Amino acid sequence: MSSDDHQSAARELRLLLASRKFENPQGVGRLEKLLSKKSMIAYVADAAGENEIKQIVVDAKRFEAWAEAAGKGLRIEGW
């Protein structure tokens, strides 16, 4: 999957949240950031140092918490 494909998934999520008038979409920005880091790490040797990897983990945990809250708030089946 290319970087553009990943970013289109984030754009689609943003559109879906807007269509449901979801008031807390900042997690999409975090997802976009994580996806860009994923692409960089996947395609560039030695792209990230230890501190950057630690920050990615923190951002991923924050995104996870946002996604859980969003899923429950939107009453998405399975949440």
N, C-alpha and C positions, 0 to 999 in steps of 0.2 A: 504494500500500500504506500503510495507516495505522500509526501508532506502535504500537498494540495488536498488529497483525499481526507487526511486527518483534519485539516483546517475546515474543510467543507462540513465535516461532522459537527464541529463546534459551531459553525454558522447555522446549521440546521437546528441544533439545540437552542441557540439564541432565538431563532424565529419561532420555534415551538413554544418556548417559554413566553414570548411576547404575545402569541396568539391566545395563550391561557391567562394573560394578564398577571403573570407571576411577578411579584414585586421585589424579588431578591435574586437577580440574575448574575451577581458578581462572580459566582463560581464558574461561569462560562469563561471569563477572562483568565481565571486560574487554569482551567482546562486548556485553553489556547496556549498558555505559557508552558504547561507541561508537555503538550504535543510538540511544540517547537524544540524543547530540550530533548525530547525523545528522538526526534529526527536528527538533531545535531549529534547526539551520542551514538546513534545507530550507524551514521554514515561518516563520521570523522574520528579517526584514531586519536586517542588521548584528548578527547574533547572536553572532559570535565575532571576537575580535581576533587579531592575528598570533601572539601567544604561545599563545593557546588552540589555534589551528590547528596550530602546531608540536607541541603536546602531543598532539593528536589523531593526528598522523602517528607520533609515538613510540609511542603506545598501539596504533595499527594494526599497526606493525611487531612489537611484542611479541605481539599476538594472532596474527599470521601465524606467528611462530616457535612459539608454543604449538600452533596448529592443525596445523602440519607435524609436530611431535613427537607430538601426539595421534593423527593419522592413521597414522603409522608404528607407534606403540605399539599401536594397536588393529588393526593389519594391515588397514586399509581399502583395498580395491582401488584402485589408481591412486597410492598413496603409496609 
